[in-house]
Amino acid sequence: MKKAFASLLVIALMPALVFAQNKKQGKKKSIAAVKTGVYSNLFRKAGYSQAAIDEKVAKAYHDVFEGPNHVFFKVGDTLGYVSDIKNHDARTEGLSYGMMIAVQLNKKDVFDRIWRWSKKYLQHQDGPREGYFAWSINTTTMKRNSEGSASDGELYYITSLLFASNKWGNNTGIDYYHEARRILDAMWKKNGSNNIYNLINTEHKQITFVPEGNNYNWTDPSYHLPAFYEAWALYAKDGHEQFYRDCADTSRVFLHRACDPVTALNSDYTEFSGKPHATPWMPPGFRYDSWRVPMNITMDYVWFGKDKTWQEQYSRRFQNFLRSKGIDTFEDQFNLDGTRPGFILKAGSVEKLRHSLGLVATSASASIMNKDKASLDFVHALWNAKLEPYDDGYFDPYYDGLLYLFSLMHLSGKYQLIKPHVN
């Protein structure tokens, strides 16, 4: 019993101990963009010109939002949505990603259209879920596929709205800060009544998979965005600043536990301890959700730099593992020990392992953290990759496309912590 208590005490104290140590290590030189305002442009370091980099990002944006295979659709004069075309729906994941991309690249009309559409068709205006969003809707019938939320959608909505408030102010048609606060304030009113909870499990200080029922009691590592919590602590001004900072530190330590010490792979779903969580629809494994983890860790490394020692070690382990599988051939799903999985999660209706662009992209973003010169191989691989159908005809301009664009933005220094505009 004493041993178990001691183990729990160590886990509880770990965030404070780890980040006190990292703070001490980081005193010599801060790499945090929150202080320096400097964002790494690894494409330049890899030898590409700024003009070519700008063109690469602009083309990716055009392909995803405007080109022949675009996933953004305008509706009338003021609305628009991002669609997961292969699944015939719009989901808060892609909608909020679209808003984050739009605010980062100064596409105000696109941002405003997506927000108005999300609010009109997906945000609950009353009832136990008030302020939250239905996570999926059929874009043909406009019937919601589910009334419940996927917690990462709300995370991106809140953060992108706060950034829009900082960039554009709140007097240009939408009060972005008010809209962000509405979601946050509603979140704090959810206490389990009618089985609806806070987006964050307040006991464990970790994001929930779904803030409803038993799904409140486990998590998805790709939903762990410590950089977003830090942004909330800076800009939300809702009185929960220290809680958000605690959540950021807890997420960092959670990722230490969730990522394999050899391969650096994490399971799509886990317990709050980091232990893999099996679901009725699939066994544990590194799959599509997990692709986002290296990109999320990179964001935190660049913006806040509070866990840089572990993050640099993580990136080396992760990229070394993928390199061992062939930098131009590594597949997109694994068991956590790096072996091929017996269960393959379908992409749409297709059950097949691929060398997927989405993982090529996010693995390249991790090069920002990897100081080994050979890490630039991943950057070159992404530069040469194309958003186009695979050899077997499968094509996903939605998930592959959005992760591709996000990673190009990270590697070019165009994905930033947006501070309040100063005239």
C-alpha positions in Angstrom: 0.0 0.0 0.0 2.8 2.4 0.9 4.6 1.6 -2.3 1.5 2.3 -4.4 1.0 5.6 -2.5 4.6 6.6 -3.1 4.2 5.9 -6.9 1.1 8.0 -7.0 2.9 10.8 -5.2 5.8 10.7 -7.7 3.3 10.9 -10.6 1.5 13.9 -8.9 4.7 15.8 -8.3 6.4 14.9 -11.6 5.2 18.0 -13.6 6.6 20.3 -11.0 9.9 18.4 -10.6 10.4 18.0 -14.4 9.7 21.6 -15.2 11.7 23.0 -12.3 14.7 21.1 -13.7 14.0 22.2 -17.2 13.7 25.8 -16.1 17.1 25.6 -14.4 18.6 24.1 -17.6 16.9 26.7 -19.8 18.2 29.8 -17.9 21.3 30.1 -20.1 19.4 30.6 -23.4 15.7 30.8 -24.1 14.5 29.4 -27.4 10.9 30.2 -26.7 9.2 32.3 -29.4 6.8 33.7 -26.7 9.8 35.7 -25.5 12.0 36.1 -28.6 9.3 36.4 -31.3 11.6 34.3 -33.5 10.3 31.2 -35.4 12.5 28.6 -36.9 12.5 28.5 -40.7 14.1 25.1 -41.3 13.4 25.2 -45.0 15.9 28.0 -45.3 18.4 26.0 -43.3 17.8 23.1 -45.7 18.9 25.4 -48.6 15.6 26.6 -50.1 15.0 30.3 -51.0 12.5 32.4 -49.2 10.6 33.0 -52.5 10.4 29.2 -53.1 9.2 28.6 -49.5 6.5 31.3 -49.8 5.4 29.8 -53.1 5.3 26.3 -51.6 3.1 27.3 -48.7 0.8 29.4 -50.9 0.4 26.5 -53.3 -0.5 24.1 -50.5 -3.1 26.6 -49.2 -4.5 26.9 -52.7 -4.7 23.2 -53.3 -6.5 22.5 -50.0 -8.8 25.5 -49.9 -9.3 26.6 -53.5 -7.9 24.1 -56.1 -9.7 21.4 -58.0 -9.6 19.0 -55.0 -10.4 21.6 -52.4 -12.0 20.7 -49.1 -13.3 24.2 -48.3 -16.7 25.1 -49.6 -18.3 28.6 -49.6 -22.0 28.8 -48.7 -23.7 31.9 -49.8 -22.2 35.3 -49.0 -21.1 34.7 -45.4 -20.7 31.0 -44.6 -18.3 28.2 -45.5 -17.1 24.8 -44.2 -14.3 22.3 -44.4 -15.3 18.8 -45.4 -13.8 15.4 -44.8 -14.9 14.4 -48.3 -14.1 10.7 -48.1 -16.5 10.4 -45.1 -19.1 12.8 -46.5 -19.2 15.0 -43.5 -17.9 18.2 -41.8 -16.3 17.7 -38.4 -15.1 20.1 -35.8 -11.6 18.7 -36.3 -11.3 20.0 -39.8 -13.5 23.1 -39.3 -11.3 24.3 -36.4 -8.2 23.4 -38.3 -9.4 25.6 -41.1 -9.9 28.5 -38.8 -6.4 28.1 -37.3 -4.9 28.0 -40.8 -6.9 31.0 -41.8 -5.9 33.2 -38.8 -2.2 32.2 -39.2 -2.2 33.1 -42.9 -4.4 36.1 -42.6 -7.4 34.8 -44.5 -10.1 36.7 -42.5 -13.0 36.0 -44.8 -12.3 32.2 -44.7 -12.0 32.3 -40.9 -15.3 34.2 -40.5 -17.2 32.0 -42.9 -16.1 28.8 -41.1 -16.9 30.3 -37.7 -20.4 31.5 -38.7 -21.1 28.1 -40.3 -19.9 26.2 -37.2 -21.9 28.3 -34.9 -25.1 28.0 -37.0 -25.0 24.3 -37.7 -23.0 22.7 -34.9 -22.8 24.8 -31.7 -25.4 23.9 -29.1 -27.3 27.1 -28.2 -29.1 25.6 -25.1 -29.5 22.5 -23.1 -26.8 20.5 -21.2 -24.3 20.8 -24.0 -24.7 24.6 -24.4 -21.6 26.2 -25.9 -20.2 22.8 -27.1 -20.3 21.6 -30.7 -21.8 18.5 -32.3 -18.6 16.9 -33.7 -19.9 15.7 -37.1 -22.6 16.6 -39.6 -23.7 15.2 -43.0 -23.0 17.9 -45.5 -25.7 16.6 -47.9 -28.6 16.2 -45.5 -27.3 18.7 -43.0 -28.3 16.2 -40.3 -25.9 15.9 -37.3 -24.2 12.5 -37.1 -23.7 13.0 -33.4 -24.8 15.6 -30.9 -21.7 15.0 -28.7 -18.3 16.7 -28.9 -14.8 15.6 -29.8 -12.7 17.6 -27.3 -9.9 18.6 -29.7 -12.4 20.6 -31.9 -13.3 22.9 -29.0 -9.5 23.3 -28.2 -8.9 24.5 -31.7 -12.0 26.7 -31.8 -11.1 28.5 -28.6 -7.4 29.0 -29.5 -8.1 30.2 -33.0 -10.7 32.6 -31.8 -8.3 34.1 -29.2 -5.7 34.5 -31.9 -8.3 36.1 -34.2 -9.1 38.6 -31.4 -5.4 39.4 -31.0 -4.9 39.8 -34.8 -8.0 41.5 -36.0 -9.6 42.9 -32.9 -13.3 42.4 -32.0 -15.0 45.2 -33.9 -15.0 43.9 -37.5 -18.3 41.9 -37.4 -17.4 39.1 -35.0 -16.5 39.6 -31.3 -13.9 36.8 -31.4 -12.9 37.1 -27.8 -16.5 36.9 -26.6 -17.0 33.8 -28.7 -13.9 32.1 -27.3 -15.0 33.0 -23.7 -18.5 31.7 -24.4 -17.0 28.2 -25.0 -14.7 28.4 -22.1 -17.3 29.8 -19.7 -19.7 27.1 -20.8 -17.0 24.5 -20.3 -16.6 25.5 -16.6 -20.3 25.1 -16.0 -20.2 21.4 -17.0 -19.9 19.4 -13.8 -21.3 16.0 -14.8 -25.0 17.0 -14.7 -26.8 15.1 -17.5 -23.5 13.2 -18.0 -21.9 16.3 -19.6 -18.5 17.3 -18.3 -15.7 19.9 -18.6 -13.5 19.3 -21.8 -10.7 18.8 -19.3 -10.8 16.1 -16.7 -10.4 18.5 -13.7 -9.0 15.8 -11.4 -6.3 14.7 -13.8 -5.9 18.0 -15.6 -5.9 16.3 -18.9 -8.1 16.7 -22.0 -10.8 14.1 -22.3 -11.5 12.0 -25.4 -15.2 13.1 -25.2 -16.6 15.2 -22.3 -19.5 12.8 -21.8 -20.1 9.7 -19.8 -17.2 7.3 -19.3 -15.3 8.9 -22.2 -14.5 11.7 -19.7 -12.1 9.3 -18.0 -9.6 8.6 -20.8 -7.8 10.6 -23.4 -6.2 10.9 -26.9 -2.5 11.8 -26.9 -3.0 13.9 -30.1 -5.4 16.1 -28.2 -2.6 17.1 -25.8 -1.7 20.6 -26.9 0.3 22.2 -24.0 1.0 25.3 -26.2 -2.7 26.0 -26.5 -3.2 25.9 -22.7 -0.3 28.3 -22.3 -2.0 30.6 -24.9 -5.2 30.4 -22.8 -3.3 31.4 -19.7 -2.0 34.4 -21.6 -5.1 35.6 -23.5 -8.4 34.0 -22.2 -8.4 36.1 -18.9 -11.1 34.0 -17.4 -9.5 33.5 -14.0 -8.3 30.0 -14.6 -4.8 30.9 -15.7 -2.9 28.8 -13.2 -5.1 25.8 -14.0 -4.3 26.1 -17.7 -0.5 26.3 -16.9 -0.9 23.2 -14.7 -2.6 21.4 -17.6 0.2 22.4 -19.9 2.8 20.9 -17.6 0.7 17.8 -17.0 0.3 17.2 -20.7 4.1 17.5 -21.2 4.7 14.8 -18.5 1.8 12.7 -19.9 3.6 12.7 -23.3 6.8 11.4 -21.6 4.7 8.4 -20.4 2.6 7.9 -23.5 5.5 7.7 -26.0 7.5 4.5 -26.1 11.0 4.9 -24.7 12.6 3.2 -27.8 10.4 3.9 -30.8 8.7 7.1 -29.4 5.4 5.8 -30.8 2.2 6.4 -28.8 -1.2 4.7 -29.0 -4.1 6.6 -30.6 -6.0 6.3 -27.3 -4.7 6.1 -23.7 -5.5 6.2 -20.1 -4.5 9.3 -18.2 -1.4 7.4 -17.1 -0.3 7.1 -20.7 -1.1 3.3 -20.8 -2.8 2.3 -24.1 -6.6 2.3 -24.0 -8.4 -0.3 -26.1 -11.8 0.5 -27.6 -14.6 -1.6 -29.1 -13.7 -0.4 -32.5 -9.9 -1.0 -32.5 -7.0 -2.3 -30.4 -4.2 0.0 -29.2 -1.7 1.2 -31.8 0.0 4.1 -33.6 -2.5 5.2 -36.2 -4.0 8.3 -37.9 -4.7 10.3 -34.7 -1.1 9.7 -33.6 0.4 11.3 -36.6 -0.4 14.7 -35.0 1.7 14.1 -31.9 5.1 15.1 -33.3 3.6 18.2 -34.8 2.0 19.2 -31.5 5.2 18.6 -29.5 7.1 20.7 -32.1 4.6 23.6 -31.6 5.2 23.5 -27.8 9.0 23.3 -28.3 9.0 26.4 -30.6 6.4 28.6 -28.8 7.3 27.9 -25.1 10.4 25.8 -24.9 9.7 24.5 -21.4 10.5 20.9 -22.0 13.2 21.2 -24.7 15.5 18.5 -23.4 13.0 15.7 -23.5 11.4 17.0 -26.7 14.8 16.9 -28.5 15.3 13.4 -27.3 11.8 12.4 -28.5 12.4 13.8 -32.0 15.6 11.8 -32.4 14.0 8.6 -31.2 10.9 9.1 -33.4 12.9 10.0 -36.6 15.5 7.3 -36.0 12.7 4.8 -35.8 11.1 5.9 -39.0 14.5 6.0 -40.7 15.0 2.4 -39.7 11.8 1.6 -41.7 13.1 3.5 -44.8 12.7 7.3 -45.0 10.9 7.0 -48.3 8.9 3.9 -47.5 7.9 3.9 -43.8 4.2 2.9 -43.4 1.5 4.8 -41.5 0.4 2.4 -38.7 2.5 0.5 -36.1 2.3 -1.5 -32.9 4.1 0.6 -30.2 7.2 -1.6 -30.4 7.4 -0.7 -34.1 6.2 -4.0 -35.6 3.4 -4.2 -38.2 -0.1 -4.2 -36.7 -2.4 -7.2 -37.2 -5.4 -4.7 -37.2 -5.3 -2.0 -39.9 -7.6 0.9 -39.5 -9.3 1.7 -42.7 -8.9 5.1 -44.4 -12.5 5.7 -45.6 -13.4 2.3 -47.1 -9.8 1.3 -47.8 -7.8 -1.1 -45.5 -4.2 -0.7 -46.5 -0.9 0.5 -45.1 0.8 3.3 -47.0 3.7 5.8 -46.9 1.1 8.5 -46.1 1.7 12.2 -46.8 0.2 13.2 -43.4 2.9 11.2 -41.5 5.6 12.3 -43.9 4.6 15.9 -43.1 4.4 15.7 -39.3 7.5 13.6 -39.0 9.3 16.4 -40.9 8.0 19.0 -38.5 9.9 17.2 -35.7 13.2 18.1 -37.4 12.8 21.5 -35.8 13.6 19.8 -32.5 16.3 17.4 -33.8 19.7 19.0 -33.9 21.3 16.1 -35.9 22.1 17.4 -39.4 20.8 14.2 -40.9 17.3 15.2 -39.7 17.1 17.5 -42.7 16.5 14.4 -44.8 12.9 14.5 -43.5 12.6 18.1 -44.5 13.8 17.4 -48.0 11.4 14.4 -48.2 8.5 16.7 -47.3 9.6 19.3 -49.8 9.6 16.8 -52.6 6.3 15.2 -51.5 3.0 16.0 -53.4 -0.6 16.2 -52.4 -1.9 13.9 -55.1 -3.4 10.4 -55.4 -1.4 7.4 -54.4 -0.4 4.8 -56.9 -3.5 2.8 -56.0 -5.7 5.8 -56.6 -6.5 6.5 -53.0 -6.5 10.3 -52.3 -7.2 12.3 -49.1 -6.9 16.0 -49.6 -8.6 16.5 -46.2 -6.5 14.9 -43.5 -3.3 14.5 -45.6 -3.8 17.9 -47.0 -4.4 19.7 -43.7 -1.4 18.0 -41.9 0.7 18.8 -45.0 -0.2 22.4 -44.8 0.2 22.7 -41.1 3.7 21.1 -41.3 4.8 23.4 -44.1 3.7 26.3 -41.9 5.7 25.0 -38.9 8.8 24.4 -41.0 8.7 27.9 -42.6 8.1 29.7 -39.4 4.5 30.7 -40.4 2.7 28.9 -37.6 3.0 31.3 -34.7 1.7 32.3 -31.3 -0.4 35.3 -32.3 0.0 38.1 -29.7 -2.3 41.0 -29.3 -1.9 43.5 -32.2 -0.2 46.7 -31.1 -0.7 49.8 -33.2 
